[in-house]
Amino acid sequence: MTDREKRRLPEAEPFPYEDIVDLPHPVSRRHVQMPLRSRAAQFAPFAALTGYDEAIEETARRTEAAMEEDLERSSDPEVFGA
């Protein structure tokens, strides 16, 4: 059964790469096949922006400290002359 038959395409409809779709997968004679675990590591997430997470955390820390300071100041009776 050809690939075209598997897809049940009408014969009149052109199928791209029809001349190579049923060829066997090429295997290198020079290089050993890479293990699946190593291949998967190539596509693992990585830190594209080095230090970005730390910068966000530092900004959040500073913002929280400033908010706490403002809250303390606003609850201080001397600030509003109460």
N, C-alpha and C positions, 0 to 999 in steps of 0.2 A: 504494500500500500504506500503510495507516494504521499508527500506532504500535502499536495493539492487535494487528494482524495480525503485526507484526514480533515481538512478544512471545509470540504464540500463546496468548493468554489466552482462555478460553471467554467467550462473549458474556454469560453469566449473571453472571460475576464482575465487580464494579464496579472501574473503574480510576480512581484519583484524578487530578484535573486533566485529565481527558479532553477537556474543552472548550477547553483552552488549549495542550495538548501539541504540536499540529501548527501553531501560529501561528508566523510568522517572528520572528526575533530583533529586538527593537526597536533602532533606530539613532538616536542623538541628532542633531538638526539644529543644535544650539548648540555642542556640544563635540566636538572631534576625538578619535577613539579613541586610548586610551593604548597606546603601543608595548608589545609583549610583554615586553621586557627591563625596562621600568619597572614593569609589573604584577608581574613575578616578584620585583622588589626589595621590594615591599610585604610579601612573605611570607618574606623572608630572615631567618635567625636574628639576634637582637640580644641585647645584654647587658642583661638585665632587672635584674640586680643589679650595678650599676656598682661596680667595685672589689673584687668578690667574689674573682675569680681572684688578684688581688694579695694579698689577705688570706690566702688559702689558701697561697700560695707563701711568704709571710712566716712563717706558722705552721709550715710544714714546715721552713723554714730554722732557726727557733728550736728546734724539736724535735730536729733532727739535731745542732745545736750542743750542746744539753743532753745528748744521748745520748753524743756524743763525749767531753764533759767527764766524764760518769759513768764511761765506759769507761777514761779516763785515770786517774781517781781510784781505780777498783777495781784497776787494774794497778800502782798505786803501793804499794810495800811498807810505807810508813809508815802508810797508811790502815788496814790490817788488823793492824798490829803484827808483821809477819813478820820 
